[in-house]
């Protein structure tokens, strides 16, 4: 079934039941579900968006150019303070109904294949109980340091690659490659940081995607998932300001032209591909869909 593009069916939060039922019908036939989530899903947990109305960039217009490797080297105190404040805020936040319903779907194995590809770095999907989460932009709860050996020259990489070829693919390996992204990474949950900067080694940085950096290995896991078959993409709380959304949707339609796309967003419909648009807050929309699912 090719998803349709519906717009203008009522005020936010007053979506017609027929449209919710249409989305439910799509999901009930879905075997491979890719969820792409953005800052809008966490906004309902009290986490400000970056690009949305009243978001971090609107209130700090000078911040985006500084969120780069160059910015970190030039003014490390400012960048580490930004992450310190954000981590402190997120540490007290709780997952909202949208996060919890997605975790419930995974736990109950509602779909034979399901993966969450999130643009968020807050870890709220995992806090809700989701285990299959590809963090496209990294995690504020991880630190990273460049690897001294490239993957292609690494013995572990060679062993991993041999295992993948013999088994026809291994999601755990792809997940690790995506998370490490050719860096040594480790968890750091201290809130707040004991010092600014928290590490004396200037090469250590938050394991997040900065401005002007490419994705490198970060998309390996989700792109492998797409190649193995996606019937439906559920987009939740994403703005059109991040190009990776369009990239992944194009890949889904290339692999499966009949792939359905559902977009839940209270502010704007930012998707160019044919799809179904639900003009609602993520939590309310997900609760209504959950109620209708058999």
Secondary structure, DSSP 8 states (H G I E B T S, - for coil): -----B---SSTT---HHHHHHHHHHHHT-SEEEEEE-HHHHHTTT---SSSTT-HHHH-TTTGGGSSHHHHHH-HHHHHHHHHHHHHHHHT----HHHHHHHHHHHTT-SSEEEEEES--S-HHHHHT---EEETTEEEEEEEEE-SS-GGG-HHHHHHHHHHHHHT--HHHHHHHHHHTTEEEEE---SS-SSSSS-S-TT-EEEE--TT---TTTTHHHHHHHHT--SEEEEES--TT-HHHHHHHHHHHHH-TT-EEEEE-SS-----SS-EEE-S-HHHHHHHHHHH--
